[in-house]
């Protein structure tokens, strides 16, 4: 997650379900699979084996290569989108890692697509387990789970570089999208900082474009998962929405509906979603952002959150259906 100084968007408070898409939430299986184990392995590797992944650093490159190889093993034919930027007088190079799942039932060039994204860089303090190795783990487990599923749309997995230095990767990705790609992107789902927060949340765009949030809440209710949304206590961030401090921002600005999964606590601190926990306040961007601390101070939270977010994201992939 990016620091507060990049906030500026205030959204409408309307929350409606869009008529653009139909949904079909399936019943819970009697034999519930164990979600989150693969996500944990990826989270552990990125945060413990690689460690801090500062934008433009060798460790960010290692993390990008790791993600690239995982996508390749899953058959997603990954690519790297390299970009450069200047910050504080220094030019840095980073890359977005992209993998694509093409719908077999519809080979038309203008297939509807969903973008699922998260940043893989981190700040220099801590090991970046929560922010944001956790999201990479959940997306990679989801990519594995839907590997052979026939869906109603294409899926593009985009792992952004240099988020922590000004949303550089996601801004660059959107700047390179053609109008045709923007038009066929029915939603961008962003994940950021899933482990530490006291509560799990989903947010969406204002108005009818917030349909992904509503669908996720419906799925969670049916599965008994305590997923909530921003309660709207802070008038700067109306109910169901969030600010522009993560990789969803550029997509929403481009007119693409967004969904955003996160763990935090909107009822404490400045009631803006930045104070994640009652017990320790903010975890992201501190030395406490590592698995050892999280598992000691919040027993079971890491595994539970990874399981819950993974189950929700996988179910979303099945329940989104494009009207033909």
BAZAVO-358052 format. One record per residue: x negated, y, z negated of N, C-alpha, C in turn; residue number from 1. Coordinates in steps of 0.02 Angstrom, whole numbers, plus 32768, in hexadecimal, padded with zeros to 4 digits. Layout:
N
nc1 nc2 nc3 cac1 cac2 cac3 cc1 cc2 cc3 num
X Y Z X Y Z X Y Z NUM
...
***
This chain:
324
nc1 nc2 nc3 cac1 cac2 cac3 cc1 cc2 cc3 num
7FD6 7FC4 8000 8000 8000 8000 7FD5 803E 8000 1
7FEA 8070 8026 7FC6 80AE 802C 7FD3 80DB 7FF0 2
7FA5 8108 7FE1 7FAE 8136 7FA9 7FE5 8168 7FB7 3
7FFD 8189 7F81 8039 81B1 7F85 8035 81EC 7FB5 4
7FFA 8206 7FC1 7FF5 8245 7FE6 8010 8240 802D 5
801D 8203 8046 8035 81FC 808A 8082 81FC 808D 6
80A5 8205 8055 80ED 8205 8056 8108 8247 8071 7
813E 8243 8097 8160 8281 80A8 81A7 8276 80C0 8
81BA 8238 80CF 81FC 822C 80EC 8230 8224 80B5 9
826A 8245 80BE 82A4 823B 8092 82DC 8220 80BD 10
82F9 81E9 80A8 832A 81C7 80D2 8372 81D5 80BC 11
83A1 81C8 80EA 83E8 81C8 80D9 83F7 818E 80AB 12
842A 8195 8081 843A 8162 8050 846C 812F 806A 13
8484 8136 80A7 84B7 8107 80C0 849A 80C2 80C8 14
84C0 808F 80B4 84AB 8049 80BB 84E4 8024 80DC 15
84DC 8011 811B 850E 7FEE 8141 84F0 7FB2 8162 16
8519 7F81 8174 8500 7F48 8199 850C 7F53 81E3 17
84DA 7F48 820B 84DD 7F58 8252 8508 7F25 8277 18
852B 7F3E 82AA 8550 7F12 82D6 8526 7EFA 8310 19
84E8 7F0F 8314 84BD 7EFC 834B 84AB 7EB2 8348 20
84A5 7E97 830C 8490 7E52 8304 84C5 7E2B 82DF 21
84C9 7DEB 82ED 84F2 7DBF 82C5 84C5 7D95 829B 22
84DD 7D7B 8263 84B4 7D53 8237 84DA 7D15 8223 23
84B5 7CE2 8211 84D4 7CA5 81F8 84A8 7C89 81C1 24
84BA 7C96 8183 8491 7C80 814B 84A2 7C37 813B 25
8472 7C0B 8143 847E 7BC5 8139 8480 7BB4 80EF 26
849E 7B7C 80DF 84A3 7B67 8099 8460 7B4F 8080 27
8458 7B4F 803E 8419 7B39 801F 8414 7AED 8024 28
83DA 7AD5 8038 83CF 7A8D 803D 83CE 7A6D 7FF8 29
83E7 7A30 7FF4 83E7 7A0C 7FB4 839F 79FC 7F9F 30
8374 79EE 7FD1 832E 79E2 7FC2 8306 7A20 7FD6 31
82FC 7A4B 7FA5 82DD 7A8C 7FB2 8292 7A84 7FBB 32
8277 7A9A 7FF4 822F 7A95 7FFE 8209 7AC4 7FCF 33
81CC 7AB4 7FC3 81A3 7ADE 7F98 8181 7B13 7FC2 34
8196 7B50 7FB9 817A 7B88 7FDE 8141 7BA8 7FB6 35
8115 7BCA 7FD9 80E2 7BF3 7FB9 809E 7BD3 7FAF 36
8099 7B91 7FB6 8058 7B70 7FAA 8025 7B83 7FDF 37
8039 7B83 801E 800C 7B97 8054 7FFB 7BE1 804D 38
802E 7C09 803C 8022 7C51 8031 7FEF 7C5D 7FFA 39
7FF3 7C35 7FC5 7FC2 7C3D 7F8E 7F7B 7C2E 7FA7 40
7F74 7BFA 7FCE 7F31 7BE8 7FE7 7F13 7C20 8010 41
7F3B 7C3F 803A 7F22 7C76 8063 7F12 7CB3 8037 42
7F3E 7CC0 8006 7F32 7CF9 7FD9 7EF1 7CEF 7FB2 43
7EE6 7CB2 7F9B 7EAA 7CA3 7F75 7E6C 7CAA 7FA0 44
7E6F 7C91 7FDD 7E34 7C96 8009 7E23 7CDF 8018 45
7E54 7D05 802B 7E47 7D4B 803D 7E2D 7D74 8002 46
7E4A 7D69 7FC7 7E37 7D93 7F8E 7DFB 7D79 7F68 47
7DF3 7D37 7F64 7DBC 7D1A 7F3C 7D7F 7D08 7F67 48
7D8A 7CE9 7FA0 7D52 7CD5 7FCB 7D35 7D11 7FF1 49
7D61 7D3B 800B 7D49 7D76 8030 7D43 7DB2 8001 50
7D75 7DBE 7FD8 7D71 7DF5 7FA8 7D8C 7E36 7FC5 51
7D76 7E6F 7FAA 7D8E 7EB1 7FC3 7D82 7EB7 800E 52
7DB3 7ED3 8031 7DB1 7ED5 807A 7DBA 7F1D 8092 53
7D8A 7F46 8081 7D8E 7F8D 8090 7D8E 7F98 80DC 54
7DB7 7FC6 80F3 7DBD 7FD3 813B 7D79 7FE2 8159 55
7D6B 7FC1 8191 7D2D 7FCB 81B5 7CF1 7FA6 8199 56
7CFC 7F7F 8164 7CC5 7F5B 8143 7CBD 7F15 8160 57
7C84 7EF4 8154 7C7C 7EAF 8169 7CB1 7E80 814C 58
7CC7 7E8E 810F 7CFB 7E63 80F1 7D3E 7E6B 8113 59
7D4D 7EA7 812C 7D8B 7EAE 8152 7D86 7E85 8192 60
7D4C 7E86 81B1 7D41 7E5E 81EE 7D4A 7E13 81DE 61
7D2D 7DFC 81A6 7D34 7DB7 8192 7D7E 7DA4 8189 62
7DA3 7DD1 8169 7DEA 7DC3 815E 7E10 7DC0 81A0 63
7E00 7DEE 81CD 7E20 7DED 820F 7E10 7DAE 8235 64
7DD3 7D97 8232 7DBF 7D59 8254 7DE3 7D1D 8235 65
7DEB 7D1E 81F3 7E0E 7CE8 81D1 7E56 7CE4 81E9 66
7E78 7D1C 81EC 7EBD 7D1E 8203 7EC1 7D08 824D 67
7E93 7D21 8275 7E91 7D0F 82BC 7E8C 7CC3 82C4 68
7E5F 7CA4 829F 7E56 7C5B 82A4 7E93 7C35 828B 69
7EB3 7C4D 8257 7EF0 7C2C 823E 7F27 7C2F 8273 70
7F30 7C68 8293 7F62 7C6E 82C7 7F51 7C40 8302 71
7F11 7C3C 8313 7EFC 7C12 834A 7F0C 7BC8 833C 72
7EFF 7BB2 82FF 7F0E 7B6D 82EC 7F59 7B5E 82F0 73
7F82 7B91 82E5 7FCB 7B89 82E9 7FE5 7B8F 8330 74
7FBA 7B9F 835F 7FCE 7BA2 83A5 7FEC 7BE4 83BB 75
7FDD 7C1A 8397 7FFB 7C5B 83A7 7FD0 7C87 83D5 76
7F9B 7C6C 83F1 7F72 7C90 8421 7F63 7CD7 840B 77
7F3E 7CDF 83D5 7F33 7D22 83B8 7F07 7D4F 83E2 78
7F0E 7D8F 83D5 7EE3 7DC1 83F5 7ED0 7DF6 83C1 79
7E9B 7E1A 83D1 7E85 7E51 83A6 7E8E 7E93 83CA 80
7EAD 7EC2 83A9 7EB8 7F05 83C3 7E89 7F34 839D 81
7E50 7F42 83B9 7E1D 7F6A 8397 7E2C 7FB4 839E 82
7E1F 7FDA 8369 7E29 8022 836C 7DF5 8044 833F 83
7DE9 8083 834C 7DBA 80AB 8325 7DDD 80E9 830B 84
7DC4 8104 82D4 7DE0 8141 82B8 7DA9 8163 8290 85
7DB3 81A3 8284 7D82 81CA 825E 7DA1 81E0 821C 86
7D7E 81D3 81E6 7D96 81E6 81A3 7D5C 8203 817C 87
7D66 823F 8163 7D33 8262 813C 7CF1 8266 8162 88
7CF5 8273 81A2 7CBA 827C 81CB 7C99 823C 81E3 89
7CB5 8202 81D0 7C98 81C1 81E3 7CC7 819C 8212 90
7CAD 8184 8249 7CD5 815D 8278 7CD1 8113 8265 91
7D0B 80F4 825F 7D0F 80AD 824D 7D35 8086 8282 92
7D27 8046 8285 7D4A 8019 82B3 7D6E 7FE3 828C 93
7DAC 7FD5 829F 7DD3 7FA1 8280 7DFA 7F7D 82B7 94
7E25 7F4F 82A4 7E4B 7F29 82D6 7E8D 7F10 82BA 95
7EBF 7F0F 82E5 7EFD 7EEC 82D6 7EF8 7EA6 82F4 96
7F0F 7E75 82CE 7F0F 7E2F 82E5 7F57 7E1D 82F7 97
7F62 7E04 8333 7FA5 7DFA 834D 7FAF 7DB3 8365 98
7FE6 7D94 8351 7FF9 7D52 836A 8042 7D54 8380 99
8053 7D2E 83B4 8096 7D33 83D1 80B6 7CEE 83D8 100
80F6 7CEB 83C6 811E 7CAF 83D1 8154 7CC0 8404 101
8153 7CA0 843E 8181 7CAE 8474 81BD 7C7F 846F 102
81F8 7C9A 8474 8235 7C71 8474 8236 7C46 84B2 103
823D 7C06 84AA 823E 7BD8 84E3 8280 7BDA 8508 104
82B6 7BEE 84E7 82F8 7BEC 8506 8304 7C27 8534 105
82DA 7C5A 8530 82E4 7C95 8558 82A0 7CB1 856F 106
828E 7CA4 85AC 824D 7CB7 85C6 824D 7CFC 85E6 107
8284 7D21 85DF 8287 7D63 85FD 8253 7D91 85DE 108
823B 7DBF 8606 8207 7DEC 85EF 821F 7E18 85B5 109
8260 7E29 85B5 827A 7E57 8583 829B 7E32 8548 110
8280 7DF9 8536 8298 7DD6 84FA 829D 7E05 84BF 111
82D1 7E01 8496 82CF 7E25 8457 8296 7E09 842C 112
8276 7E34 8405 8240 7E1D 83DB 8245 7E3A 8395 113
8228 7E15 8366 8221 7E2D 8321 81D6 7E33 8314 114
81C2 7E68 82F3 817D 7E71 82DE 817A 7E66 8292 115
814E 7E39 827C 8141 7E2F 8235 80FA 7E45 8228 116
80F1 7E74 81FA 80AF 7E90 81F1 809B 7E9D 81A9 117
8059 7EA2 819F 803D 7EB2 815E 7FF3 7EC5 8168 118
7FD8 7EEC 813B 7F92 7EFF 8141 7F66 7ECE 811B 119
7F2A 7EC2 8137 7EFD 7E92 8117 7EC0 7EB3 80F7 120
7EB9 7EF4 80FF 7E83 7F17 80DD 7E97 7F24 8094 121
7E66 7F3B 806D 7E74 7F4C 8027 7E48 7F88 8014 122
7E52 7FA1 7FD8 7E25 7FD4 7FBE 7DE8 7FB0 7FA0 123
7DB6 7FD6 7F8C 7D78 7FB9 7F72 7D7E 7FA0 7F2B 124
7DB0 7FB9 7F06 7DBA 7FA5 7EC0 7DE6 7F67 7EBE 125
7DD4 7F37 7E93 7DFA 7EF9 7E90 7DEC 7ECD 7ECC 126
7E14 7E98 7ED3 7E09 7E68 7F0A 7E43 7E68 7F3D 127
7E74 7E93 7F32 7EAA 7E98 7F63 7ED5 7E5B 7F69 128
7EE1 7E38 7F30 7F0D 7DFE 7F32 7F55 7E13 7F3C 129
7F6C 7E41 7F13 7FAF 7E5C 7F1A 7FB5 7E86 7F59 130
7F86 7EB5 7F60 7F86 7EE7 7F95 7F4A 7EDD 7FC3 131
7F4C 7EAF 7FF6 7F8A 7E95 800F 7F81 7E4E 8029 132
7F53 7E28 800A 7F49 7DE3 801E 7F89 7DBB 8017 133
7FB2 7DCD 7FE5 7FF1 7DA9 7FD9 801D 7DA9 8017 134
8023 7DE2 8038 804E 7DE6 8073 8033 7DBE 80AD 135
7FF1 7DBE 80B4 7FD3 7D96 80EA 7FE3 7D4C 80DF 136
7FDE 7D36 80A0 7FED 7CF1 8090 8035 7CDF 80A0 137
8064 7D09 808F 80AB 7CFB 809C 80B9 7CF9 80E7 138
809B 7D27 810C 80A6 7D27 8154 8088 7CEA 8176 139
804B 7CD7 8161 802C 7C9C 817F 8052 7C5C 816F 140
806D 7C57 8132 8095 7C1C 8122 80D5 7C1C 814B 141
80F3 7C57 8154 812F 7C5C 817E 8120 7C4A 81C6 142
80E7 7C62 81DF 80D3 7C51 8224 80CC 7C06 822D 143
80B1 7BE4 81FB 80AA 7B9C 81FE 80EF 7B7A 81FC 144
811B 7B93 81D2 815D 7B74 81C9 8188 7B79 8208 145
8181 7BAF 822E 81AC 7BB8 8269 8187 7BA6 82A9 146
814D 7B89 82A2 8122 7B7B 82DB 8147 7B56 8313 147
8170 7B24 8302 8191 7AFC 8335 81DC 7B08 8337 148
81F4 7B3B 8315 823B 7B4B 8316 824D 7B72 8355 149
8288 7B65 836F 82A2 7B8C 83A6 82CB 7BC5 8389 150
82B6 7C02 8395 82D8 7C3D 837A 82FC 7C62 83B1 151
831F 7C97 839E 8347 7CBD 83CE 8322 7CFA 83E8 152
82E2 7CFE 83DA 82BB 7D3A 83EB 8272 7D28 83E9 153
8248 7D52 8405 8200 7D4C 83FD 81EC 7D67 83B9 154
81B5 7D4E 839E 819A 7D67 835E 8153 7D7D 836A 155
8143 7DB9 8355 80FF 7DD1 8359 80E5 7DDD 8312 156
80B1 7DB9 82FF 8090 7DC2 82BE 8057 7DF4 82C8 157
8059 7E2B 82A2 8025 7E5E 82A9 8007 7E6B 8265 158
7FC6 7E5F 8260 7FA1 7E6A 8222 7F76 7EA9 822B 159
7F87 7EDD 8206 7F6B 7F1F 8212 7F2A 7F2B 81EC 160
7EFB 7F4A 820E 7EBE 7F61 81ED 7EC6 7FA8 81D4 161
7E9C 7FBA 81A5 7E94 8000 818F 7ED5 8022 8178 162
7F01 7FFD 8158 7F3D 801C 813C 7F2B 804B 8103 163
7EFA 8036 80DB 7EEA 805D 809F 7EC8 809F 80AE 164
7EB7 80AB 80ED 7E96 80EA 80FF 7EC2 8114 812C 165
7F04 810E 8122 7F32 8139 8147 7F5F 8115 8179 166
7F70 80D6 816B 7F9D 80AF 8197 7F82 80AC 81DE 167
7F40 80A6 81E3 7F20 80AC 8225 7F35 8075 8255 168
7F36 8037 823D 7F45 7FFF 826A 7F8C 8001 8285 169
7FBD 800C 8259 8002 800D 8270 8010 804A 829B 170
7FF3 8083 8289 7FFB 80BE 82B4 7FE0 80B0 82FA 171
7FA5 8090 82FD 7F88 8082 833E 7FB2 8050 8365 172
7FCA 801D 8343 7FF3 7FEA 8366 8030 800B 8386 173
8054 8034 8360 8090 8053 837B 807E 8082 83B4 174
8046 80A4 83AF 8031 80D2 83E4 8024 80AE 8426 175
8015 806E 8422 8006 8046 845E 8043 801F 8477 176
807A 8022 8454 80B7 7FFF 846A 80D5 8023 84A6 177
80E9 7FFC 84D8 810D 801A 8510 8155 8028 84FA 178
8178 8051 851F 81BE 805D 850E 81E7 801D 8514 179
81D4 7FF3 8544 81F7 7FB3 854C 81F0 7F88 850E 180
81B3 7F86 84F1 81AA 7F5E 84B5 81D0 7F7B 847A 181
81D0 7FBD 8474 81F6 7FDD 843E 8240 7FCD 8444 182
8259 7FCF 8482 82A1 7FC5 848D 82B6 7F7E 847C 183
828B 7F4D 8486 829E 7F08 8479 828B 7EF0 8433 184
826C 7F1C 840B 825B 7F0A 83C6 8297 7F19 839A 185
82B9 7EE4 8383 82F7 7EEE 835D 82EA 7EFF 8314 186
82AF 7EEE 82FA 829E 7F00 82B6 8254 7EF5 82AA 187
8236 7F1E 827F 81F3 7F12 8266 81F9 7F02 821C 188
81DE 7EC9 8207 81DF 7EB5 81C1 8199 7EBD 81A4 189
8192 7EE9 8173 8152 7EF7 8154 8150 7ED6 810F 190
8115 7EBD 80FD 810A 7EA1 80BA 80CF 7EC3 809B 191
80D5 7ED5 805B 809E 7EF7 8039 80A3 7EEC 7FEE 192
806D 7ED3 7FD1 8066 7ECD 7F87 809E 7EA4 7F68 193
8098 7E62 7F6D 80CF 7E35 7F5A 80C7 7E14 7F16 194
808D 7E1A 7EF6 8080 7DF0 7EBB 808F 7E11 7E78 195
8078 7E4E 7E6E 8072 7E69 7E2B 80B3 7E85 7E0E 196
80DC 7EA3 7E36 8116 7EC8 7E1E 8146 7EA0 7DF4 197
8168 7EC2 7DC6 8198 7EA1 7D9A 81D3 7E85 7DC0 198
81E6 7EA5 7DF7 8222 7E92 7E1D 8210 7E8B 7E67 199
8238 7E65 7E8B 822E 7E5E 7ED3 8265 7E84 7EF7 200
8252 7EA6 7F2D 827F 7ED3 7F50 827C 7EC9 7F9C 201
82B1 7EE1 7FBC 82B3 7EE9 8004 82D1 7F2E 8012 202
82B6 7F51 8043 82D0 7F92 8058 82DF 7F90 80A2 203
8303 7FC2 80B9 8311 7FC6 8100 8318 800E 8118 204
8320 8016 8158 832D 8058 8175 8370 8071 815D 205
837C 80B3 8161 83BD 80CD 814D 83F4 80BB 817F 206
8431 80BD 8167 846B 80B2 8193 846D 806B 81AF 207
8489 8065 81EB 8491 8024 820A 844F 8001 8217 208
8419 8026 821D 83D8 8008 8229 83BD 7FE3 81EB 209
83E0 7FE6 81B4 83CB 7FC2 8177 83E5 7F7B 8173 210
83FA 7F5E 81AC 841A 7F1C 81AB 83EB 7EE4 8192 211
83A9 7EEB 819C 837B 7EB6 8186 837B 7EB1 813A 212
837C 7EEB 8119 837F 7EEB 80CF 83BE 7EC7 80B7 213
83F7 7ED6 80D6 8435 7EB8 80C1 8436 7E6D 80CC 214
841A 7E58 8103 8415 7E10 8112 83E9 7DED 80DF 215
83AF 7E0B 80CF 8382 7DED 809E 83A3 7DE7 8059 216
83C8 7E1A 8046 83EB 7E18 8005 8420 7DE1 8005 217
8441 7DD8 803D 8474 7DA3 8042 8454 7D5E 803D 218
841C 7D55 805F 83F7 7D15 805B 83E2 7D07 8014 219
83C5 7D39 7FF3 83AC 7D31 7FAF 83E4 7D1F 7F7E 220
841D 7D40 7F86 8456 7D31 7F5A 846C 7CE8 7F61 221
8470 7CD0 7F9E 8485 7C8B 7FAA 8452 7C58 7F90 222
8412 7C6C 7F8E 83DE 7C40 7F77 83CD 7C49 7F2C 223
83EE 7C77 7F0C 83E0 7C83 7EC6 839D 7CA4 7EB9 224
8386 7CCC 7EE9 8346 7CF0 7EE2 8356 7D38 7ECC 225
8336 7D51 7E97 8347 7D93 7E7C 8329 7DCD 7EA4 226
833A 7DD0 7EE4 8322 7E06 7F10 834F 7E43 7F07 227
8331 7E7D 7EFE 8357 7EBA 7EF8 8341 7EED 7F2C 228
8359 7F2A 7F25 8343 7F60 7F50 833C 7F9F 7F26 229
831D 7FD2 7F41 8315 8010 7F1E 8359 8029 7F04 230
8361 8031 7EC2 83A3 8043 7EA7 83B7 808B 7EB3 231
838A 80B5 7ECC 839C 80F9 7EDB 839B 8128 7E9F 232
8378 8115 7E6A 8374 8140 7E2F 8351 8181 7E40 233
831E 817E 7E68 82F9 81B9 7E7E 831A 81D4 7EBE 234
8335 8211 7EBC 8359 822C 7EF6 832E 8235 7F34 235
82EB 8236 7F2B 82C0 823C 7F66 82BE 81FC 7F8F 236
82D3 81C4 7F70 82D2 8183 7F92 8316 8162 7F88 237
8346 8171 7FB3 838A 8159 7FAA 838F 810D 7FA9 238
83C4 80F5 7F8D 83CF 80AE 7F83 83C3 8086 7FC3 239
839D 8050 7FBC 8391 8023 7FF4 8358 8036 8022 240
833D 8073 801B 8307 808A 8047 82C6 808E 801E 241
8292 80A5 803E 8252 80AE 801D 822C 80E6 8040 242
81EF 80F4 802A 81C8 8129 8049 819F 8110 8084 243
8173 813C 809D 814F 812E 80DB 8106 811D 80CE 244
80F9 80F8 8098 80B4 80ED 8083 8098 80AA 8097 245
80B8 8086 80C3 809E 8045 80D9 80A9 803E 8124 246
8099 8003 813E 8094 7FFA 8186 80D7 7FFB 81AC 247
810E 7FFE 8189 814E 8004 81AA 815A 804A 81C6 248
8136 807C 81AA 8146 80C3 81B7 8144 80D5 8201 249
810F 80C0 8225 8109 80D3 826B 8140 80B4 8296 250
8155 8078 8283 818A 8057 82A9 81CC 807B 829F 251
81DB 808D 8261 8219 80B0 8254 821A 80F4 8277 252
81E1 8116 8277 81DC 8156 8299 81E8 814E 82E4 253
81D6 8114 82FF 81E0 8106 8346 8227 80EF 8356 254
8252 80ED 8324 8298 80DA 832E 82A6 8090 8329 255
8277 8069 830F 8280 8021 8306 8299 8013 82BF 256
82D0 7FEF 82B7 82E8 7FDE 8274 82B2 7FB7 824E 257
82B0 7FC2 820C 827D 7FA0 81E4 829C 7F7C 81A8 258
8279 7F49 8191 8284 7F2A 8151 8240 7F2A 812D 259
8241 7F29 80EB 8202 7F30 80C5 8209 7F08 8085 260
81DE 7ED7 807B 81DD 7EAD 803F 81A4 7EC2 8012 261
81B2 7EC6 7FD0 8181 7EE0 7FA1 8194 7EC9 7F5B 262
8162 7EC5 7F2E 816E 7EBA 7EE7 8155 7EF7 7EC0 263
8181 7F16 7E99 816E 7F4F 7E70 81A3 7F59 7E3A 264
81AC 7F97 7E23 81E0 7FA6 7DF1 81F5 7FEF 7DFA 265
8230 7FF9 7E16 8249 803C 7E25 8267 805F 7DE7 266
826B 803D 7DAF 828D 805A 7D75 825E 8078 7D42 267
821D 8078 7D4F 81EC 8091 7D1F 81BF 80C6 7D3F 268
8195 80E6 7D17 8168 8119 7D32 818E 8153 7D52 269
8178 8166 7D8D 8199 819B 7DB2 81D6 8183 7DD9 270
81E9 8144 7DD0 8222 8125 7DF2 821D 812E 7E3E 271
81E0 8122 7E56 81D3 8127 7E9E 81B6 80E6 7EBA 272
81B5 80B1 7E92 819C 8072 7EAA 8151 8069 7EA3 273
812F 809A 7E86 80E6 8095 7E81 80CE 8076 7E40 274
80F5 807A 7E0B 80E2 805B 7DCC 80FE 8015 7DCC 275
80D3 7FE4 7DD8 80EB 7FA0 7DE7 8103 7F79 7DAB 276
80E4 7F83 7D72 80F2 7F58 7D38 80FB 7F80 7CF8 277
8126 7F67 7CCD 812D 7F84 7C8A 80EE 7F78 7C61 278
80D1 7F3D 7C68 809A 7F29 7C3D 8059 7F4D 7C4D 279
8049 7F55 7C8D 8008 7F70 7CA1 800D 7FAA 7CD3 280
8047 7FC3 7CE0 804D 7FFA 7D10 803B 7FE3 7D56 281
8012 800B 7D78 7FFF 7FFA 7DBC 7FC9 7FC5 7DBD 282
7FCF 7F94 7DE9 7F9D 7F60 7DF3 7F76 7F6E 7E33 283
7F9A 7F82 7E68 7F77 7F91 7EA7 7F45 7FC9 7E9D 284
7F0F 7FC5 7EC2 7EDA 7FF8 7EC1 7EB8 7FFD 7E7C 285
7EB9 7FC6 7E56 7E95 7FC3 7E16 7E6D 7F83 7E13 286
7E40 7F7F 7DE2 7E18 7F42 7DDA 7E42 7F06 7DC6 287
7E81 7F12 7DB2 7EAD 7EDB 7D9E 7ECC 7EB6 7DD9 288
7EC1 7ECF 7E16 7EDF 7EAF 7E50 7EB6 7E72 7E64 289
7EBC 7E3D 7E3C 7E9B 7DFD 7E4B 7EC5 7DC6 7E2C 290
7EBE 7D8A 7E46 7EE9 7D52 7E30 7EDE 7D40 7DE7 291
7EA1 7D43 7DCF 7E93 7D30 7D8A 7EBA 7D5C 7D59 292
7EB8 7D9D 7D64 7EDD 7DCB 7D38 7F28 7DC1 7D3D 293
7F41 7DBB 7D79 7F89 7DB4 7D83 7FA4 7D74 7D64 294
7F7F 7D3D 7D6C 7F96 7CFE 7D51 7F90 7CFB 7D05 295
7F61 7D20 7CE9 7F5A 7D22 7CA0 7F90 7D4E 7C81 296
7F9B 7D88 7C9E 7FCA 7DB8 7C81 8013 7DAC 7C94 297
801E 7D8C 7CCC 8063 7D80 7CE3 8069 7D36 7CF8 298
8067 7D08 7CC8 8068 7CC1 7CD9 80A2 7CAD 7D06 299
8093 7C8D 7D3D 80C6 7C74 7D6B 80DE 7CA7 7D9E 300
80CE 7CE6 7D95 80E9 7D1A 7DC2 80CD 7D13 7E08 301
808C 7D06 7E0F 806D 7D02 7E51 808F 7CCB 7E7A 302
8093 7C90 7E5E 80B1 7C57 7E83 80FB 7C63 7E91 303
811F 7C7F 7E61 8166 7C8B 7E6A 8173 7CBE 7EA1 304
814F 7CF5 7EA0 8159 7D28 7ED3 8147 7D0E 7F18 305
8110 7CEB 7F1E 80FD 7CCF 7F60 8132 7C9F 7F79 306
814C 7C76 7F4D 8181 7C47 7F60 81C0 7C6C 7F77 307
81D5 7C9E 7F50 8213 7CC1 7F60 820E 7CE8 7FA1 308
81D8 7D0E 7FA9 81D1 7D35 7FE6 81CB 7D09 8023 309
81A6 7CD2 801D 819E 7CA4 8056 81E1 7C85 806A 310
8207 7C70 8038 8248 7C52 8047 8277 7C84 8069 311
8277 7CC1 8052 82A2 7CF4 8070 828C 7D03 80B7 312
824B 7D0B 80C3 8234 7D1C 8106 8241 7CE4 8137 313
8236 7CA6 8122 8244 7C6D 814F 828E 7C6A 8160 314
82B9 7C75 812E 8301 7C72 813B 8317 7CAB 8168 315
82F9 7CE5 8161 8309 7D1C 818D 82FD 7D09 81D6 316
82C8 7CE4 81E2 82B8 7CD1 8227 82EF 7CA7 8246 317
8312 7C80 821E 8347 7C56 8237 838A 7C7C 823C 318
8393 7CAD 8211 83D5 7CCC 820B 83E0 7D0A 8235 319
83AC 7D22 8255 83B4 7D5B 8282 83C5 7D41 82C7 320
83FD 7D57 82E2 8411 7D41 8324 8425 7D7D 834F 321
8406 7D82 8387 8413 7DB9 83B5 8453 7DAC 83DC 322
847F 7DDE 83E0 84BB 7DD9 8409 84A6 7DDC 8453 323
84B9 7DAB 8478 84A7 7DA9 84C0 84D9 7DD2 84EA 324
***
